[in-house]
Structures are given as C-alpha cells and as structure tokens.
Amino acid sequence: MSQIDWLASLGALINARLPKGSAPDSYDRLGNLIGTDKTDRPWIVEQSMNHTLSVRTKDWKYIEPNDDPTTFMKAEKIETGNLNVPQLYEMEKVSEQENVAEKYPEKVFELQTILRQVRNKRIKM
C-alpha cells in the first residue's frame, strides 16, 4: 500500500463517494488495512521535486532520464538522482548506488512502458 492510497481507502471505510477525478492515483486498499487482503499494488509512480517521474515495484525502481539542473539541492555530497540516462535500481539494495539499467534493458523497457501508458492515460494509476 502507498500513502496515496489513504484517500480512497479511508473513503471506502466510511462509504464516502469521492468526486470524480479527485484522486486518480489512489486505490482502495482498505482490505490491506484491516487484514483481509494480502495483495499489493503491482507498481506506483513517484514524482521528485523537479517533476522527474519514477516507477517503483516491489523489486525495482526506474527513474526516467533527466538532466535538469538541481538548484533546489543546497547540501554538499547529496545525490540528486538527476542523470540524462535511464536509471534502474534493485530494491533489495536500498542505497540505490548501482544503476543496473544497461544490465536489464528488458526491465527498463517494461517500466518505461508503464510510465508512457500513465502519461497517455491508457492505464489507471
């Protein structure tokens, strides 16, 4: 479950009808909260401070290419994640230090396709 699912989930809990389009990326995961459903979302789209999108699954995180200057990062020695090449990280390695995009091009393509479909509104978030 993701934090963005709280709106739809709590709405379901109190039988509230959300206005159409008010939470397009929120799923009703009430079953997860009350313990009747052990499944999880297959993926989630995340957005960074500079609007770069990433797709996160249980096993992978894909960050789209972005060479935007990082003017909002003032601290030294803080990795911003901005690169002009695709980034792919294995989630079992939580530090996200090794970009394995070249090693797993089929996974990069799969996650890029999800982002493309979300942007074109061909897939529900």
C-alpha positions as CSV (number, residue, x, y, z in Angstrom):
1,M,0.0,0.0,0.0
2,S,1.2,3.5,-0.7
3,Q,0.5,6.8,1.1
4,I,-1.5,8.0,-1.9
5,D,-4.0,5.1,-1.2
6,W,-5.1,6.5,2.1
7,L,-7.7,8.8,0.5
8,A,-9.5,6.1,-1.4
9,S,-9.1,3.6,1.4
10,L,-10.5,5.8,4.1
11,G,-13.2,6.9,1.8
12,A,-14.2,3.3,1.4
13,L,-14.1,2.8,5.1
14,I,-16.8,5.5,5.7
15,N,-18.6,4.8,2.5
16,A,-17.7,8.3,1.1
17,R,-18.1,8.9,-2.6
18,L,-15.0,10.8,-3.8
19,P,-15.6,13.4,-6.5
20,K,-14.8,12.1,-10.0
21,G,-11.1,12.8,-10.8
22,S,-10.2,13.9,-7.3
23,A,-7.8,11.1,-6.6
24,P,-6.9,9.4,-9.9
25,D,-3.8,7.7,-8.4
26,S,-5.4,6.5,-5.2
27,Y,-6.6,2.9,-4.9
28,D,-9.0,1.5,-2.3
29,R,-6.7,-0.7,-0.3
30,L,-8.9,-1.0,2.8
31,G,-8.5,-4.7,2.7
32,N,-4.8,-4.3,3.4
33,L,-5.5,-2.0,6.3
34,I,-8.0,-4.4,8.0
35,G,-6.0,-7.5,7.2
36,T,-8.4,-9.2,4.7
37,D,-6.2,-8.7,1.7
38,K,-2.5,-9.5,1.5
39,T,-2.0,-8.4,-2.2
40,D,-0.2,-5.2,-3.0
41,R,-0.1,-2.8,-5.8
42,P,2.0,-4.0,-8.7
43,W,3.6,-0.6,-9.1
44,I,3.4,3.0,-8.2
45,V,4.5,6.2,-10.0
46,E,6.6,8.7,-7.9
47,Q,7.4,12.3,-8.7
48,S,10.5,14.1,-7.4
49,M,10.8,17.8,-6.6
50,N,11.9,18.6,-10.1
51,H,9.0,16.6,-11.6
52,T,11.1,13.7,-12.7
53,L,8.9,10.5,-12.7
54,S,9.9,7.1,-11.5
55,V,8.1,3.7,-11.3
56,R,8.6,1.6,-8.3
57,T,7.7,-2.1,-7.9
58,K,8.5,-4.5,-5.1
59,D,11.8,-5.4,-6.8
60,W,12.7,-2.4,-9.0
61,K,12.9,1.4,-9.2
62,Y,13.1,3.0,-12.6
63,I,13.9,6.7,-12.8
64,E,13.4,8.4,-16.2
65,P,16.3,10.4,-17.7
66,N,16.6,14.0,-16.6
67,D,19.4,16.4,-16.8
68,D,17.6,19.3,-15.1
69,P,19.9,21.4,-13.0
70,T,19.4,20.7,-9.3
71,T,19.2,24.2,-8.0
72,F,17.0,23.1,-5.1
73,M,19.7,20.9,-3.6
74,K,22.0,23.1,-1.5
75,A,23.7,20.5,0.6
76,E,27.0,19.0,-0.5
77,K,27.5,15.3,-1.2
78,I,23.8,14.7,-1.6
79,E,23.0,12.6,-4.7
80,T,20.0,14.1,-6.6
81,G,19.3,11.2,-8.9
82,N,19.4,13.5,-12.0
83,L,21.0,11.7,-14.8
84,N,20.5,12.0,-18.6
85,V,20.3,8.2,-18.9
86,P,17.7,5.8,-17.6
87,Q,18.3,4.5,-14.1
88,L,17.3,1.2,-12.7
89,Y,17.9,0.0,-9.2
90,E,17.2,-3.2,-7.4
91,M,15.1,-2.6,-4.3
92,E,16.9,-5.2,-2.2
93,K,19.8,-2.8,-2.3
94,V,18.2,0.1,-0.6
95,S,21.1,2.5,-1.1
96,E,20.4,2.8,-4.8
97,Q,24.1,3.1,-5.6
98,E,24.4,0.8,-8.6
99,N,22.5,1.7,-11.8
100,V,21.7,-1.6,-13.5
101,A,19.8,-0.2,-16.4
102,E,22.3,-1.5,-19.0
103,K,22.3,-4.9,-17.4
104,Y,18.5,-5.3,-17.5
105,P,17.2,-3.4,-20.6
106,E,14.0,-5.5,-20.8
107,K,13.1,-4.3,-17.3
108,V,13.8,-0.7,-18.2
109,F,11.6,-1.1,-21.3
110,E,8.8,-2.6,-19.2
111,L,8.8,0.2,-16.6
112,Q,9.2,2.9,-19.3
113,T,6.1,1.4,-20.9
114,I,4.1,1.8,-17.7
115,L,5.2,5.5,-17.5
116,R,4.2,6.1,-21.1
117,Q,0.8,4.5,-20.6
118,V,0.2,6.5,-17.4
119,R,1.1,9.7,-19.2
120,N,-1.2,8.9,-22.1
121,K,-3.9,7.9,-19.7
122,R,-4.1,4.4,-21.1
123,I,-3.6,2.8,-17.8
124,K,-5.2,3.5,-14.4
125,M,-2.7,4.6,-11.8
